[in-house]
Amino acid sequence: MKDEGLYPFESELANKLSSFIFHPSSKNKRMEITLEELLKSRDERHEHQMALLKEHPGLTLVCLTVVMPGSVKRNVQSLVAGHAGLDALRERFAGETVAVEERDLDTGYEVYLLTSVPPLEAKKRACEIEEQHELGRLLDIDVLDEQGVPLSRALVGRDARRCLICEGDARCCMRSHAHTLEELQTRINEMIDAYVQRI
C-alpha cells in the first residue's frame, strides 16, 4: 500500500489517476473489503489521529475521507474526489497549513491536514467545502478537538448533510436504506464524470 507520510504542503490534482494505475492492487479492479476490514480501518484512523494530535500540540487536525457506498472504497471515482478535496483544503487553508499527509489505502483515500487555524474556524471552512464544492457531497471532512472528538456541524450553525439522491437527511436515508446501491453509484459516477470533463 502507498502511504506518503507527512510532507511539505504541496499536491497536484493532475496526478489523481496515476496513483490508481500504479497501486500494487490495481490489477484487482474491484478491491472489495470486508466489514471487519472497514471497522479495523476506522480504529486505525482514530489511533493515527490521536498520534498526530499528541505529536503536534496546539495545532488543529483536519481529516478528509471519501464517501463511497458499497464494499469497494478505493477506485478511480474515490481518488478523483479525494484529490479534489485535498486541493480544496489547500486553497481554504493556504498559508496556514503546517503539514499534510495522504494515505492511499484499499479501505479508502485519507488526508490529514495540520493547521494553525482554530478548530471552530476550521470546521466552518470544512463545512463550506462540503456544501459548496461540486464534489463536496462525496467528502467527509472532520475537524478534531484536542481529545480527538470530531466537532459537530451544529457547533458552527450548519444543518445535517443532505442526501445525494433526494436532498433529505443523509443519515436517515442511509439508516432506512431509502436508495439502492445502484442509484447511489450512478449518481456518484455522474458527479465525477461532470467534474473530470470540466477540469
C-alpha positions as CSV (number, residue, x, y, z in Angstrom):
1,M,0.0,0.0,0.0
2,K,1.1,3.5,-0.7
3,D,1.5,5.8,2.3
4,E,3.0,9.1,1.5
5,G,3.7,10.2,5.1
6,L,3.9,13.9,6.2
7,Y,5.4,16.2,3.6
8,P,5.5,19.9,2.8
9,F,2.2,21.4,1.7
10,E,2.0,20.5,-1.9
11,S,-0.1,18.3,-4.1
12,E,-1.1,18.0,-7.8
13,L,-4.6,17.1,-8.9
14,A,-3.1,16.2,-12.3
15,N,-1.7,13.0,-10.6
16,K,-5.1,11.8,-9.4
17,L,-5.3,8.8,-11.7
18,S,-1.6,7.8,-11.7
19,S,-1.8,6.6,-8.1
20,F,-4.7,4.3,-9.0
21,I,-2.9,2.9,-12.0
22,F,0.3,2.2,-10.1
23,H,-1.2,1.0,-6.9
24,P,0.0,-2.6,-6.1
25,S,-3.5,-4.0,-6.0
26,S,-4.9,-2.0,-9.0
27,K,-4.9,-5.2,-11.1
28,N,-8.0,-6.1,-8.9
29,K,-10.4,-3.6,-10.4
30,R,-12.9,-4.4,-7.7
31,M,-10.9,-4.1,-4.5
32,E,-13.7,-5.2,-2.2
33,I,-13.2,-5.0,1.5
34,T,-15.0,-6.8,4.3
35,L,-16.9,-5.3,7.2
36,E,-14.1,-6.4,9.5
37,E,-11.5,-4.6,7.4
38,L,-13.7,-1.4,7.3
39,L,-14.1,-1.4,11.1
40,K,-10.4,-2.1,11.6
41,S,-9.5,0.8,9.3
42,R,-11.7,3.2,11.4
43,D,-9.9,2.1,14.5
44,E,-6.5,2.6,12.9
45,R,-7.6,6.0,11.6
46,H,-8.6,7.1,15.1
47,E,-5.3,5.8,16.5
48,H,-3.4,7.8,13.8
49,Q,-5.4,10.9,14.5
50,M,-4.6,10.7,18.2
51,A,-0.9,10.2,17.5
52,L,-0.8,13.3,15.3
53,L,-2.6,15.3,17.9
54,K,-0.1,14.2,20.5
55,E,2.9,14.9,18.2
56,H,1.6,18.4,17.3
57,P,0.0,20.0,20.3
58,G,-1.6,23.4,19.7
59,L,-2.4,22.6,16.1
60,T,-5.8,21.7,14.6
61,L,-6.2,18.4,12.8
62,V,-8.5,18.2,9.8
63,C,-9.2,14.7,8.4
64,L,-10.7,14.0,5.0
65,T,-12.2,10.8,3.8
66,V,-14.4,10.0,0.7
67,V,-18.0,8.9,0.9
68,M,-18.1,5.7,-1.3
69,P,-21.1,3.4,-0.7
70,G,-20.6,-0.3,-1.2
71,S,-17.8,-2.7,-0.5
72,V,-15.3,-1.0,-2.9
73,K,-13.8,2.0,-1.2
74,R,-10.8,2.7,-3.5
75,N,-11.5,3.3,-7.1
76,V,-10.9,6.0,-9.7
77,Q,-14.0,7.8,-8.5
78,S,-12.9,7.9,-4.9
79,L,-9.4,9.1,-5.9
80,V,-10.7,11.9,-8.1
81,A,-13.0,13.0,-5.3
82,G,-10.3,12.7,-2.7
83,H,-7.7,14.7,-4.6
84,A,-10.3,17.3,-5.4
85,G,-11.0,17.6,-1.7
86,L,-7.3,17.9,-1.0
87,D,-7.0,20.7,-3.5
88,A,-9.9,22.5,-1.9
89,L,-8.3,22.1,1.6
90,R,-5.1,23.5,0.2
91,E,-6.9,26.6,-1.1
92,R,-9.0,27.2,2.1
93,F,-6.1,26.8,4.4
94,A,-3.4,28.4,2.2
95,G,-0.7,30.0,4.3
96,E,-2.0,28.4,7.5
97,T,-1.1,24.7,6.8
98,V,1.8,23.2,8.7
99,A,1.8,19.7,7.1
100,V,-0.4,17.3,5.1
101,E,-0.4,13.5,5.0
102,E,-2.1,11.4,2.3
103,R,-2.8,7.7,2.8
104,D,-3.9,5.7,-0.2
105,L,-5.4,2.5,1.2
106,D,-7.7,-0.2,-0.1
107,T,-10.1,0.9,2.6
108,G,-10.2,4.4,1.1
109,Y,-8.3,7.6,0.5
110,E,-7.5,9.7,3.6
111,V,-6.0,13.1,4.1
112,Y,-4.7,14.5,7.4
113,L,-4.0,18.3,7.5
114,L,-2.4,20.1,10.4
115,T,-3.2,23.8,10.6
116,S,-2.8,26.8,12.9
117,V,-6.4,27.8,12.3
118,P,-8.6,27.4,15.5
119,P,-10.9,24.4,15.5
120,L,-14.2,26.2,15.1
121,E,-13.0,28.3,12.2
122,A,-11.5,25.2,10.6
123,K,-14.9,23.4,10.9
124,K,-16.6,26.3,9.2
125,R,-14.2,26.1,6.3
126,A,-14.6,22.3,6.2
127,C,-18.4,22.7,6.0
128,E,-18.1,25.3,3.3
129,I,-16.1,22.8,1.2
130,E,-18.7,20.0,1.8
131,E,-21.5,22.4,0.8
132,Q,-20.1,24.5,-2.0
133,H,-17.6,22.3,-3.9
134,E,-19.2,20.3,-6.7
135,L,-17.9,17.1,-5.2
136,G,-18.4,18.2,-1.6
137,R,-21.2,15.7,-1.1
138,L,-18.7,13.0,-1.6
139,L,-16.3,14.4,1.1
140,D,-16.4,13.8,4.8
141,I,-14.2,16.4,6.4
142,D,-13.8,16.1,10.2
143,V,-12.1,18.6,12.5
144,L,-11.0,17.1,15.8
145,D,-10.7,18.7,19.2
146,E,-7.7,18.1,21.5
147,Q,-9.3,14.8,22.7
148,G,-9.8,13.5,19.2
149,V,-13.5,14.1,19.1
150,P,-14.9,15.4,15.8
151,L,-16.7,18.8,16.0
152,S,-20.3,18.7,15.0
153,R,-21.8,20.7,12.2
154,A,-24.3,22.1,14.7
155,L,-21.4,23.8,16.6
156,V,-21.0,26.1,13.6
157,G,-24.7,26.5,12.8
158,R,-24.8,24.0,9.9
159,D,-27.7,21.7,9.2
160,A,-27.3,17.9,8.7
161,R,-25.7,16.6,5.5
162,R,-28.1,16.3,2.5
163,C,-28.8,13.0,0.7
164,L,-27.2,12.6,-2.8
165,I,-30.4,11.5,-4.3
166,C,-33.4,13.1,-2.6
167,E,-31.9,16.1,-0.6
168,G,-33.3,14.6,2.6
169,D,-31.3,14.0,5.8
170,A,-28.4,11.8,4.6
171,R,-28.2,9.8,7.8
172,C,-31.9,9.0,7.7
173,C,-31.7,7.8,4.2
174,M,-28.6,5.7,5.0
175,R,-30.2,4.1,8.0
176,S,-33.5,3.3,6.2
177,H,-31.8,2.1,3.0
178,A,-34.0,4.6,1.1
179,H,-31.9,4.3,-2.0
180,T,-30.3,1.3,-3.7
181,L,-26.6,1.0,-4.1
182,E,-27.0,1.2,-7.8
183,E,-28.8,4.5,-7.5
184,L,-26.1,5.9,-5.3
185,Q,-23.3,4.7,-7.6
186,T,-25.0,6.1,-10.7
187,R,-25.3,9.5,-9.1
188,I,-21.6,9.4,-7.9
189,N,-20.5,8.5,-11.4
190,E,-22.5,11.4,-12.9
191,M,-20.9,13.8,-10.5
192,I,-17.3,12.5,-11.1
193,D,-17.8,12.5,-14.9
194,A,-19.1,16.1,-14.9
195,Y,-16.2,17.2,-12.7
196,V,-13.5,15.5,-14.8
197,Q,-14.9,16.8,-18.0
198,R,-14.8,20.4,-16.6
199,I,-11.2,20.2,-15.4
